[in-house]
């Protein structure tokens, strides 16, 4: 597939028609032309000459590399403004001349205004008329011919000027949404400073290979995902995670491509070629996201296809029936019929969805929330239930010592001395608890599978592990009570004993994230009715976490296929989103109506889920849901507005009050309102 950037696309409806024409070319069946991104994708075997002809029939063109295309676009904008301004001056001059009674000069000025602002549309419409292709240009051309043929010079000129202005503003709205998207795509670094044999060399980022070393000075972007091998600094990762707080990095820490080095000089070993880096994947996903059509958009496009011919039939009925059946005046009803044609323009309707969708995807991407398509944005706004995996999502996914019963003052020192050689997560939790304590060197150490460790320190034998590990001791009632309490609190227990006594007990748990409780209450406020935890952990632990964060319910002791079953069950009556860390939750993420993964750059999360939170927490989820709901509301509101204004204008034909300029203002008003309302998504208030 070849990809080209197309400039000068006038509206979503015209773009759809252009794509249909390209699809009819030999090998053009798979071609796609997106109004949202201005991208044309087609097979290399398609005849490019014919493609360019089809595009130019609508005033669009393939952007050539460099300045030329930019200048072309710039000139076309300048030309539009100039032509419309001159037309408006002619129109006002014609109006004044007419008041002074000089009708012929006035007609000349009105005609000049019409030709200047309307010739572009007029010619396109004539071509379409010959090919019996009925779109907005065809409707406008018929209306202009009609208006001038019955001597409505003033109205014809006003229609041409207002329509020109409408087209210009419509293009501007989409351009604004595209520009904010392009700005997002500009965060990718372009060059890197490569270190080879002690020499520095500037290279293009695309030429970087794995294991090469790059130098990143203060203020520069890190070229691709890698590991710090020299230097310390704080890094701004907001391009990837949407988090504005800098993150401290030292040797052996991993860094994202596209993040900015704030202070020191870093040497970074490249771990991924740029196209495989997190940033490249994000940008690629964001671009692809705009290409997908939502069910609403597909419906509107289908509707627009049948709607235009329907309007033409309606217009013909308005022109013919009243004079034939009710003795109406032919000229008056012909004029009313022309107005109906203009009211029928489907532009505002077709525009009601794409700008809002692109704005919504862009806004979330800036916040480090990747929504892989308009479909998923629409879906996110409809979610009523969220199912969470526990570990790494609501909790930190790393054990910590939550509680301790000490029967002997040496308890912590001995326990940590035994654990210091182990890399087990529980051992790390014990060592974190014993920070700052002087540790001893064990003389002997051996592991007993499934129960714990036996170690000798200063000639004394110690047993560190679970209950099964201390079978040689008769437990006192107090110790039994403590063990029972820890177990009922949902903790994993670690006991330290010697040959005769128990020195102490630790209760180990997975630490609940600080923000989990506030996120859950925010989600409930954002309109999520049910928050449910699905976990493989046992009942007590699950209950404890669910209570701590305020979930509506939980299901414990689930294996991965159990989670899938539960999600299927919930999906029968609710719209369900599943949130997990993307590795072991992949099946459940795929089963839910919407899969949301905690990204932090894990490839499987980015690939499996429909939405990826690039931060390592759920903090941004409520605002993503709110903005998705907002986009859905805006689209509904736009459709009602576009059709409502048209309906009001059409009803004016009954008393015969519809004029050409009311018709075009109703259409223009709808288009401008729809565009402005859609762009509001981008300028949402900063959330507290």
C-alpha positions in Angstrom: 0.0 0.0 0.0 1.3 3.5 -0.9 0.3 6.4 1.2 -0.2 10.0 0.1 -1.1 13.3 1.8 -4.1 14.9 0.1 -4.8 18.6 0.5 -7.9 20.6 -0.5 -10.6 18.1 0.6 -13.7 20.2 0.9 -16.0 18.1 3.0 -16.5 14.6 4.5 -19.4 13.8 2.0 -17.3 14.9 -1.0 -14.4 12.8 0.3 -16.6 9.8 0.6 -17.7 10.3 -3.0 -14.1 10.7 -4.2 -13.1 7.4 -2.5 -16.0 5.6 -4.2 -14.7 6.8 -7.6 -11.2 5.7 -6.8 -12.5 2.3 -5.6 -14.0 1.8 -9.1 -10.6 2.1 -10.8 -8.7 -1.2 -11.7 -7.0 -2.4 -8.4 -8.6 0.5 -6.6 -11.1 -1.6 -4.5 -8.9 -1.4 -1.4 -8.1 2.3 -1.6 -9.1 4.5 1.3 -9.3 8.3 1.5 -9.8 9.8 4.9 -11.3 13.3 5.4 -10.1 13.2 9.1 -6.4 12.7 8.3 -6.2 13.8 4.7 -4.5 10.5 3.8 -4.9 8.4 0.7 -3.9 4.8 0.8 -3.8 2.7 -2.4 -2.1 -0.2 -4.1 1.0 0.7 -6.2 -0.8 -0.8 -9.3 -3.5 1.9 -9.4 -3.2 4.4 -12.3 -2.0 7.6 -10.4 -2.9 9.8 -13.4 -6.6 8.8 -13.1 -6.4 9.2 -9.3 -5.1 12.8 -9.6 -7.9 13.5 -12.2 -10.6 12.3 -9.8 -9.1 14.4 -6.9 -8.8 17.5 -9.0 -12.4 17.2 -10.1 -13.1 18.3 -6.5 -10.2 20.7 -6.2 -8.1 18.3 -4.1 -4.5 17.5 -4.9 -1.7 15.2 -3.7 0.8 17.2 -1.7 4.2 17.1 -3.2 7.2 17.0 -0.8 8.4 20.2 0.8 7.3 23.8 0.4 5.3 23.5 -2.9 2.3 21.8 -1.4 2.3 24.1 1.6 2.4 27.2 -0.7 -0.4 25.8 -2.8 -2.5 25.3 0.3 -1.5 28.7 1.7 -2.4 30.4 -1.7 -5.7 28.6 -1.9 -6.7 30.0 1.6 -5.5 33.5 0.7 -7.4 33.3 -2.6 -10.6 32.2 -0.9 -10.4 35.1 1.5 -9.6 37.6 -1.3 -12.3 36.4 -3.6 -15.0 36.4 -0.9 -14.0 39.9 0.2 -14.1 41.3 -3.3 -17.4 39.5 -3.9 -18.9 41.0 -0.7 -17.7 44.5 -1.8 -19.4 44.0 -5.3 -22.6 42.8 -3.5 -22.8 45.8 -1.2 -22.1 48.1 -4.2 -24.8 46.4 -6.2 -27.2 46.8 -3.3 -26.5 50.5 -3.0 -26.7 51.1 -6.9 -30.1 49.3 -6.9 -31.4 51.7 -4.3 -30.5 54.6 -6.6 -32.5 53.1 -9.3 -29.7 52.1 -11.6 -30.8 48.5 -12.1 -28.6 47.4 -15.0 -25.3 48.3 -13.2 -26.7 46.6 -10.1 -27.3 43.4 -12.0 -23.8 43.6 -13.4 -22.3 43.9 -9.9 -24.5 41.1 -8.5 -23.4 38.9 -11.4 -19.7 39.8 -10.8 -20.1 38.8 -7.1 -21.8 35.6 -8.1 -19.1 34.6 -10.6 -16.2 35.5 -8.3 -17.4 33.6 -5.3 -19.3 30.8 -7.0 -17.4 29.9 -10.2 -15.4 27.2 -8.4 -18.5 25.5 -7.1 -20.5 26.2 -10.3 -17.9 24.4 -12.5 -17.7 21.4 -10.2 -21.5 21.2 -10.0 -21.8 21.3 -13.8 -19.3 18.4 -14.2 -21.3 16.5 -11.6 -24.6 17.3 -13.3 -23.3 15.9 -16.6 -22.3 12.7 -14.8 -25.6 12.7 -12.9 -23.7 12.8 -9.6 -25.7 14.7 -7.0 -23.8 16.3 -4.2 -23.7 19.7 -2.6 -22.0 21.3 -5.6 -24.6 20.0 -7.9 -27.4 21.3 -5.7 -25.7 24.7 -5.5 -25.3 24.9 -9.3 -28.9 24.0 -10.0 -29.9 26.7 -7.4 -27.7 29.3 -9.0 -28.9 28.6 -12.5 -32.5 28.6 -11.2 -32.1 31.9 -9.3 -30.5 33.7 -12.2 -33.1 32.3 -14.7 -35.9 33.9 -12.8 -34.1 37.2 -12.3 -33.2 36.8 -8.6 -29.8 38.3 -9.2 -29.4 39.6 -5.6 -30.4 36.3 -4.0 -28.1 34.3 -6.4 -25.1 36.5 -5.5 -25.8 36.2 -1.7 -26.2 32.4 -2.1 -22.8 32.2 -3.9 -21.0 34.3 -1.3 -22.5 32.6 1.8 -21.8 29.2 0.3 -18.2 30.1 -0.4 -17.8 31.3 3.2 -19.4 28.1 4.4 -17.0 25.9 2.5 -14.1 28.0 3.7 -15.2 27.8 7.4 -16.0 24.1 7.1 -12.5 23.4 5.9 -11.1 25.5 8.7 -12.7 23.4 11.4 -11.3 20.2 10.2 -8.0 21.8 9.6 -7.9 23.0 13.2 -8.6 19.4 14.5 -6.0 18.0 12.1 -3.4 20.6 13.1 -3.8 19.7 16.8 -3.3 16.1 15.8 -0.2 17.0 13.7 1.2 19.0 16.6 0.9 15.8 18.7 2.8 13.9 16.0 5.6 16.4 16.0 6.9 15.3 19.4 8.9 12.6 17.7 12.6 13.4 17.7 14.3 13.8 14.3 18.0 13.3 15.0 20.3 11.7 17.6 23.9 12.2 18.6 25.6 8.8 18.1 28.8 7.9 20.0 31.2 5.6 18.1 34.8 5.0 19.1 34.7 8.1 21.2 33.5 10.3 18.3 30.2 12.1 18.2 28.1 12.1 15.0 24.6 13.4 14.3 22.4 10.8 12.6 18.8 10.5 11.5 16.7 8.8 14.1 15.5 6.1 11.6 19.1 4.8 11.2 19.6 4.0 14.9 20.2 0.4 15.7 19.8 -1.7 18.8 22.8 -1.6 21.2 24.2 1.7 19.8 25.1 4.4 22.3 23.7 7.9 22.1 24.5 11.1 24.0 21.5 13.1 25.2 22.3 16.6 26.5 20.1 18.8 28.7 17.0 19.9 26.8 17.3 17.2 24.1 14.9 14.4 23.3 15.8 10.8 23.9 15.8 9.3 20.4 14.4 5.8 21.2 13.6 3.4 24.1 16.8 2.5 25.9 18.8 2.1 29.2 20.9 4.8 30.9 24.5 3.6 31.0 26.0 6.8 32.3 24.8 9.9 34.1 21.8 10.9 36.2 19.0 13.3 35.4 15.3 14.0 35.6 13.3 13.2 32.5 10.0 14.8 31.3 8.0 11.8 30.0 4.8 13.7 29.4 4.9 13.0 25.6 4.4 9.3 26.5 2.5 9.2 29.8 0.8 12.6 29.9 2.4 13.1 33.3 3.9 16.5 33.8 6.0 15.7 36.9 9.7 14.8 35.9 10.9 11.3 36.7 14.4 10.8 38.2 16.7 8.4 36.2 20.0 6.9 37.0 22.3 4.1 35.6 20.3 0.9 34.5 17.0 2.8 34.4 15.0 2.5 31.3 13.9 5.6 29.3 11.3 6.2 26.6 12.1 7.7 23.2 10.5 11.1 22.8 10.9 12.0 26.5 13.1 15.1 27.3 16.3 15.2 29.3 15.9 18.0 31.8 19.4 18.5 33.3 22.5 16.4 33.1 24.2 14.6 30.2 23.1 11.0 29.7 24.6 8.2 27.7 21.8 5.9 26.6 22.1 2.4 25.1 19.4 2.0 22.5 17.2 -1.1 23.2 14.7 -0.7 20.3 14.9 0.7 16.8 12.8 3.8 16.5 9.9 2.2 14.7 9.5 -0.4 17.5 9.7 2.3 20.3 6.8 3.1 22.5 6.5 6.6 21.0 6.5 5.3 17.4 3.8 2.8 18.3 1.7 5.5 20.1 2.0 7.9 17.1 1.1 5.1 14.7 -1.9 4.1 16.8 -3.1 7.7 17.1 -2.9 8.2 13.3 -4.7 4.9 12.7 -7.3 5.8 15.3 -8.7 8.6 13.1 -9.1 6.3 10.1 -11.7 4.0 11.8 -15.3 5.0 11.3 -17.7 4.8 14.3 -21.1 3.2 13.8 -22.6 6.7 14.0 -20.3 7.9 11.2 -21.1 4.9 9.0 -24.8 5.5 9.5 -24.5 9.2 8.7 -22.5 8.5 5.5 -25.1 5.9 4.4 -27.9 8.3 5.2 -26.2 11.2 3.3 -26.0 8.9 0.2 -29.8 8.5 0.0 -30.7 11.8 1.6 -29.4 14.1 -1.3 -31.5 12.3 -4.1 -34.5 12.4 -1.7 -34.1 16.2 -1.3 -34.0 16.6 -5.1 -37.3 14.7 -5.4 -38.8 16.8 -2.6 -37.6 20.0 -4.3 -39.2 18.9 -7.6 -42.5 18.2 -5.8 -42.4 21.7 -4.2 -41.8 23.3 -7.7 -44.5 21.3 -9.5 -47.4 20.3 -7.2 -48.7 23.7 -5.8 -49.0 25.3 -9.3 -50.5 22.2 -10.8 -53.0 21.3 -8.1 -53.6 24.5 -6.1 -53.3 27.2 -8.7 -49.9 28.4 -7.2 -47.7 30.9 -9.1 -45.0 28.9 -11.1 -42.2 31.5 -10.5 -42.9 31.6 -6.7 -42.9 27.9 -6.2 -39.9 27.3 -8.5 -38.1 29.7 -6.2 -39.3 27.8 -3.1 -38.1 24.6 -4.7 -34.6 26.0 -5.3 -34.5 27.0 -1.6 -35.5 23.4 -0.6 -32.5 22.2 -2.7 -30.1 24.3 -0.7 -31.6 23.4 2.6 -31.0 19.8 1.6 -27.2 20.1 1.6 -25.9 17.3 3.9 -22.6 19.0 4.8 -23.4 19.9 8.4 -24.8 16.4 9.0 -21.8 14.6 7.6 -19.5 16.9 9.6 -21.4 16.3 12.9 -19.1 13.4 13.9 -15.5 13.5 12.5 -14.3 16.8 14.0 -15.6 15.7 17.5 -14.0 12.3 17.2 -10.6 13.5 16.0 -10.6 16.2 18.8 -11.5 13.6 21.4 -8.7 11.2 20.3 -6.2 14.0 20.2 -7.2 15.4 23.6 -6.8 12.0 25.3 -3.5 11.3 23.5 -2.1 14.5 24.9 -3.0 13.1 28.4 -1.2 9.8 27.7 -4.5 7.9 27.0 -4.3 6.0 23.7 -7.7 5.4 22.2 -7.2 3.1 19.2 -10.2 4.4 17.1 -13.3 6.5 17.1 -15.3 3.2 17.7 -13.6 2.8 21.0 -14.1 6.4 22.0 -17.8 6.1 21.3 -17.8 2.8 23.2 -16.0 4.3 26.2 -18.8 6.9 26.5 -21.3 4.1 26.8 -19.6 1.9 29.5 -21.7 1.3 32.6 -19.5 -1.3 34.4 -15.7 -1.6 34.9 -14.1 -4.9 35.8 -10.6 -4.5 37.4 -7.8 -7.0 37.7 -6.3 -6.5 41.2 -2.6 -6.9 41.0 -0.7 -4.0 39.4 -4.0 -2.2 38.7 -5.7 -1.4 42.0 -2.6 -2.5 44.0 1.1 -1.8 43.4 1.8 -5.5 42.5 4.6 -5.7 45.0 4.4 -7.2 48.5 5.1 -5.1 51.6 5.2 -5.8 55.3 1.8 -4.5 56.5 1.9 -5.8 60.1 4.4 -7.3 62.5 4.3 -9.1 65.9 7.7 -9.0 67.6 8.4 -11.5 70.5 12.2 -11.1 70.4 14.1 -7.8 69.7 16.4 -9.5 67.2 13.5 -10.6 65.1 13.8 -8.1 62.2 17.6 -8.2 62.1 17.7 -12.0 61.8 14.8 -12.3 59.3 16.4 -9.7 57.0 19.9 -11.3 57.4 18.4 -14.6 56.1 16.5 -13.0 53.3 19.3 -10.7 52.0 20.5 -13.3 49.4 17.1 -14.1 48.0 15.5 -12.3 45.1 11.9 -13.5 46.0 9.4 -10.6 46.2 8.6 -11.4 49.8 12.3 -11.3 50.7 12.5 -7.8 49.1 9.5 -6.7 51.2 11.3 -7.9 54.4 14.5 -6.1 53.4 12.7 -2.8 52.7 11.2 -3.1 56.2 14.6 -3.6 57.7 16.3 -0.7 56.0 19.0 0.8 58.2 19.4 -2.3 60.4 22.9 -3.9 60.6 22.7 -7.4 59.0 24.6 -10.5 59.8 26.3 -13.1 57.5 24.6 -16.5 57.7 27.1 -19.4 58.0 24.8 -21.9 56.4 21.6 -21.5 54.4 19.3 -24.0 52.8 15.8 -23.8 51.2 13.0 -26.3 52.1 10.7 -26.3 49.0 7.2 -25.0 49.7 7.8 -24.0 53.4 10.8 -21.7 53.9 14.5 -21.3 54.7 16.8 -22.9 57.4 19.8 -20.8 58.2 22.7 -20.8 60.8 23.8 -17.4 62.2 26.5 -17.3 65.0 25.9 -21.0 65.6 22.2 -20.7 66.1 19.8 -22.5 63.7 16.8 -20.4 62.5 13.6 -21.3 60.6 12.0 -18.6 58.4 8.8 -19.5 56.5 5.2 -20.4 56.8 3.3 -22.5 59.4 4.4 -25.8 57.9 8.0 -24.7 58.5 7.7 -24.6 62.3 6.1 -28.0 62.9 8.8 -28.8 65.5 7.4 -26.2 67.9 4.3 -26.4 70.1 2.6 -23.0 69.6 1.4 -20.9 72.6 -2.2 -19.6 72.5 -1.1 -16.0 72.0 0.9 -17.0 68.9 -2.0 -19.0 67.6 -4.3 -16.0 68.0 -1.8 -13.7 66.2 -1.5 -16.1 63.3 -5.3 -16.5 63.0 -5.7 -12.6 63.1 -3.1 -12.2 60.3 -4.8 -14.8 58.1 -8.2 -13.4 58.6 -6.9 -10.0 57.6 -5.9 -11.5 54.2 -2.2 -11.4 54.8 0.5 -13.9 53.9 2.4 -14.9 57.0 6.2 -15.2 57.5 7.3 -16.7 60.9 10.8 -16.7 62.3 11.7 -19.4 65.0 14.8 -21.1 66.5 14.8 -24.6 67.9 12.8 -23.6 71.0 10.9 -20.3 70.4 9.1 -18.1 67.9 10.8 -14.8 67.6 8.1 -13.0 65.6 5.5 -13.0 62.8 5.2 -10.7 59.7 2.0 -10.1 57.8 2.8 -9.5 54.1 0.3 -7.9 51.7 0.1 -6.3 48.3 0.0 -2.6 48.8 -3.1 -0.8 47.6 -2.2 2.2 45.4 -2.7 5.5 47.1 -4.9 6.9 44.3 -7.2 3.8 43.9 -9.9 4.9 46.3 -10.3 8.4 44.9 -10.2 7.0 41.3 -13.1 4.6 42.1 -15.2 7.3 43.7 -14.4 9.6 40.7 -15.6 6.8 38.3 -18.8 6.4 40.2 -19.3 10.2 39.9 -18.5 10.0 36.1 -21.5 7.7 35.7 -20.1 4.2 36.1 -22.6 2.1 38.1 -20.6 -0.9 38.9 -16.9 -1.3 39.8 -16.0 -5.0 40.1 -12.7 -6.6 41.0 -11.7 -10.0 39.4 -8.7 -11.6 41.1 -6.9 -14.9 41.4 -6.2 -14.0 45.1 -8.1 -15.7 47.9 -11.3 -14.4 49.4 -9.9 -12.5 52.4 -7.3 -10.5 50.5 -9.9 -9.7 47.8 -12.4 -8.5 50.4 -9.9 -6.3 52.1 -8.8 -4.5 48.9 -12.4 -4.2 47.7 -13.4 -2.5 51.0 -10.3 -0.3 51.0 -10.9 1.2 47.6 -14.7 1.3 47.6 -15.6 -1.2 44.9 -19.3 -2.3 44.4 -18.3 -6.0 44.3 -15.5 -8.5 43.8 -14.8 -12.1 42.7 -11.8 -14.0 44.2 -9.8 -17.2 43.4 -10.3 -16.8 39.6 -8.0 -18.4 37.1 -7.5 -16.5 33.8 -10.3 -18.5 32.1 -12.5 -17.8 35.1 -12.0 -14.1 34.5 -13.1 -14.5 30.9 -16.2 -16.3 32.0 -17.1 -13.6 34.5 -16.6 -10.8 31.9 -18.9 -12.7 29.5 -21.5 -13.0 32.2 -21.3 -9.3 33.1 -21.5 -8.3 29.4 -24.9 -9.9 28.9 -26.7 -7.0 30.7 -24.1 -4.3 30.9 -21.5 -2.5 28.7 -18.3 -3.7 30.3 -14.8 -2.4 30.2 -12.0 -4.7 31.6 -8.8 -3.1 33.0 -5.6 -5.1 33.5 -1.9 -4.8 33.1 -2.1 -6.4 29.7 0.1 -9.5 30.1 -1.9 -12.2 31.9 -5.2 -10.3 31.4 -5.1 -10.4 27.6 -7.9 -13.0 27.2 -10.2 -11.0 29.5 -9.3 -7.7 27.8 -10.2 -9.2 24.5 -13.5 -10.6 25.7 -14.9 -7.3 27.3 -16.8 -4.7 25.2 -13.7 -2.6 25.8 -10.2 -3.6 26.9 -8.2 -1.0 28.8 -4.6 -1.8 29.6 -2.2 -0.1 32.0 0.5 0.6 29.5 3.8 1.7 30.9 5.2 0.6 27.6 4.4 -3.2 27.8 4.1 -4.2 24.1 1.4 -6.8 24.8 -0.8 -4.2 26.5 -0.5 -1.8 23.6 -1.3 -4.5 21.2 -4.2 -6.3 23.0 -6.2 -3.4 24.4 -8.5 -1.0 22.7 -7.4 1.8 25.1 -4.0 2.1 26.7 -3.3 4.2 29.8 0.4 5.1 29.3 0.8 6.1 33.0 1.4 3.5 35.6 -1.9 4.3 37.4 -5.6 4.8 36.8 -5.7 8.5 37.7 -6.5 9.7 34.2 -9.3 7.2 33.5 -12.3 9.2 35.0 -11.4 12.2 32.8 -11.1 10.0 29.7 -14.6 8.6 30.4 -16.0 12.1 30.9 -14.5 13.3 27.7 -15.8 10.2 25.8 -19.3 10.9 27.2 -18.9 14.5 26.1 -18.0 13.5 22.6 -21.0 11.2 22.3 -23.3 14.0 23.6 -21.8 16.5 21.2 -22.3 14.2 18.2 -26.0 13.6 19.2 -26.4 17.3 19.7 -24.8 18.0 16.3 -27.1 15.6 14.5 -30.2 17.1 16.1 -28.9 20.6 15.3 -28.1 19.8 11.7 -31.4 18.1 11.0 -33.4 20.5 13.2 -32.3 23.6 11.5 -33.1 22.0 8.1 -36.5 20.9 9.2 -37.4 24.4 10.4 -36.3 25.9 7.1 -38.3 23.2 5.2 -41.4 24.0 7.2 -41.1 27.6 6.1 -42.1 26.4 2.6 -45.6 25.6 3.7 -46.5 29.3 4.2 -44.2 30.0 1.2 -41.7 32.0 3.4 -38.5 30.2 2.6 -36.0 32.4 0.8 -32.7 31.3 -0.8 -30.7 33.2 1.8 -32.7 31.8 4.7 -32.0 28.4 3.2 -28.3 28.9 2.9 -28.1 30.5 6.4 -29.8 27.5 7.9 -27.3 25.2 6.3 -24.4 27.5 7.0 -25.5 28.1 10.6 -25.7 24.4 11.2 -22.3 23.8 9.7 -20.6 26.5 11.7 -22.4 25.5 15.0 -21.5 21.8 14.5 -17.8 22.7 13.8 -17.5 25.1 16.8 -19.3 22.7 19.2 -17.0 19.8 18.1 -13.9 21.9 18.6 -15.0 22.5 22.2 -13.7 19.0 23.0 -10.2 20.2 22.5 -10.6 23.2 24.9 -12.0 21.4 27.9 -11.3 23.1 31.2 -8.1 21.8 33.0 -9.4 19.1 35.4 -8.6 19.7 39.0 
